[in-house]
């Protein structure tokens, strides 16, 4: 059973052969007092690298998955860097929905600080929010994999 739990905590949104830059999104879900919440459901979805949600015009996201937090409140998604909406001047983003028994559901749309469509002022303001910011500072490791952290605090 521990093996199954580990699989739910670390989830792939994009299939292995999905074109795009590898991206890891992770974070911790806590209560208002900062205590970790185990078994919270964290759902994330985004466009593909070209800015499309699905293979047709329905808008139903093809790249979507749900992770369940571990005993320390951590979730981990392996995916690809999304593109901004095709044909629009909107910054690339990832949608999140977080829910846990006994807590108010939370949601967020996160953008990337290095996206040229995010203003320098927005990126500057986001730094003060740390890991709760809706604008992520992305780091790239030596293998070219980008990583970002977004924490959630539920009431």
PyMOL commands that set and color helices and strands:
alter all, ss='L'
color gray80, all
select helices_A, chain A and resi 2-9+120-127+130-132
alter helices_A, ss='H'
color red, helices_A
select strands_A, chain A and resi 10-12+22-31+41-46+63-68+74-80+93-99+106-112+135-136+139-140+146-149+152-154
alter strands_A, ss='S'
color yellow, strands_A
deselect
rebuild
show_as cartoon
